[in-house]
């Protein structure tokens, strides 16, 4: 569902799910310039505590932005505090859950943001503040 500030209620939840692919990691590395061998080098990653390559944390946190912009397409993302709880591996399916915790005023809302892998393990958690539109343009409804 697409929400305006007036329509959104405390407790409303939005979700987004994505399987992280090899292409996602390679493209994110190219766009961000983050070539950490934990993400890019199989042999290096095998010797790490994770035992294999992991997705970029920023790639995982970008799924929070995706979740919010799908529910609030004209929103302005003001802030996001994020904590990484577990690694995300290539092939993991991540489900992001964004829950409205508070309507702050002036169109701003505080959202609890969490991400879980396909096993139900929490991989990311945090809180974001977004400014929502008072109206949704016809072409975005």
N, C-alpha and C positions, 0 to 999 in steps of 0.2 A: 504494500500500500504506500502511496505517496501522501505525505503529511505537510500541512502548514503548521505554524506555531499554535494557532488556536485549536486545531484538530488533535494535536498530540497530547496524550495524557500521561501523567506519571505512571510508570509500570508498563507502558507500551513497549513492545519488543520487536526488533527487526533482525533478520538473519541473512547471511550470505554464505554460500559454500563453494569451495574451489579445490580441485586436486592440483597440487604443485607438481609441475612437470620439469623435465630437463630443460626444455625450451624456456620456461619461465625463469629458471635460474640463470641461464646463459644470457637471455635478453636483459634481465635485471642487472646483471654484472656489466653488460655493455653500456646500458643507460646510466648507471650509477658510478661506474668506474671502480667498483668494489671487486677486486680480484683476489681477495683473501683465499688462500689455498684450501681452507675449510669448506669453501663453496665450489672450488674449481678443480681441485686436484685429487683424484681418487686415491692415489698412493699415500699422499700426505694425510688425507682424512682417515684412512684406514688405521693409521698409527695414533690417531687422536682418541680422546676419551669417548667420542661419539661412534667410532668404528667405521664411519662412512661419511660421505659429504652431507652437509646440512644446507638448508635454504637460508638466504640472508634474513636476518631479523627484520630489516626494513621492508623486505618483500612481504613477510608475514604481517607486519603492522600496516602495510598499505591496503590490506584486505579490510581493515577497519574503515578506512576512508571510503572504500568501495561500498561497504554496507551502508554507511551514512548517506552517501550521495544517491544511492538507489532509493532510499526512503525519503530523502530531502534533496531533490535534484538542484535546487537553486540555493542551497545552504552555503555558508561560509564557515570553514573549519577554523576555529580560533586556537584551540590547544589540544594536545593529547599527551597524557602521561602513560607510559607503557612499561610493563615488566615482562620479561621473557621467563617462562616457567619450565619449559622443556624444549628440546630441539625439534625442528620441523625438517623432515627428510623428504627428498624427492620421492614422489608417489603418495605422500600423505594427503588425505582429504581434510581440509580445515574448514570448520564451521564457525563463523563469527556471529556472536550474539551481542547486539547493542540494545540496552534497556534504558529508557528515560528515567532518571533518578530524581530530577528536579527541573522545574521551569523557573529559571533565574529571573527572567524579566527582560524587556527590550528585545524579545525574540530569541533570547539565548536559552539553551537547555544543556544540562549536565547529563552525559550518557555514561553508564557503566559499560565497558567493552571487554569482552572475553572471547577467546578462541580455543577450540577443542579439536583434537585430531579424531580420526575415525575410530579410535579406541575409547573416546570419551575423556582422554587425558587433557587437562588444561595446558595449553602451550603459550598463551599470552593473556595478560589481563591489564586493565587500566581504566582510565577515565578521560573523557573528552568533553570539550565545550564546543558547541556548534550554534551559529546564529541561523535561524530558520526564516524562510520567506513568509510574508503575510498572505501571499497569493501564489498559486502555481500557474504559470502560463499555460494556456490551452494546449500548446504543442507538446507539453511535458506530462499531461494528465493521462 
